[in-house]
Amino acid sequence: MEPLLIYKALSNETRCQIMQWLKNPAEFFDEELYLRQGLNFRIGVCVGDIQVKSGLAQSVISSYLATMQQAGLLESERIGKWTYYRRNEKTIQQFAEYVQSKL
């Protein structure tokens, strides 16, 4: 875990929103579309759905997701031509412990 990368990733309001959306995706996204494909939110949320929710360009969201993944905050899985993102709870927990003990 690299705390400075995490701080940088979380320094953007939209990236923080994405982390909140992915914490409880059923509150913010329609899982029915996933269930019809034999998927669920355990695999993550599709980049396209995150992009639509944010209202930002797909290239911007892809860049944001890559930043958060490089910081260790997100994991991704590619299924067919779609990529799904979910929170990396292990890293988030390590970061929370770091903040608690160091700051």
Number of C-alpha atoms within 10 A of each C-alpha: 14 11 16 10 16 20 12 12 22 19 11 11 10 14 18 14 13 22 19 14 19 21 15 11 18 14 11 14 18 14 15 12 11 16 11 9 8 8 13 16 19 11 17 20 26 20 18 15 13 22 17 12 13 15 9 12 10 15 10 11 21 15 11 17 23 17 19 24 19 15 20 22 25 21 18 19 14 11 10 6 5 11 15 19 21 23 23 16 14 12 18 16 12 13 19 13 12 13 11 9 8 7 6
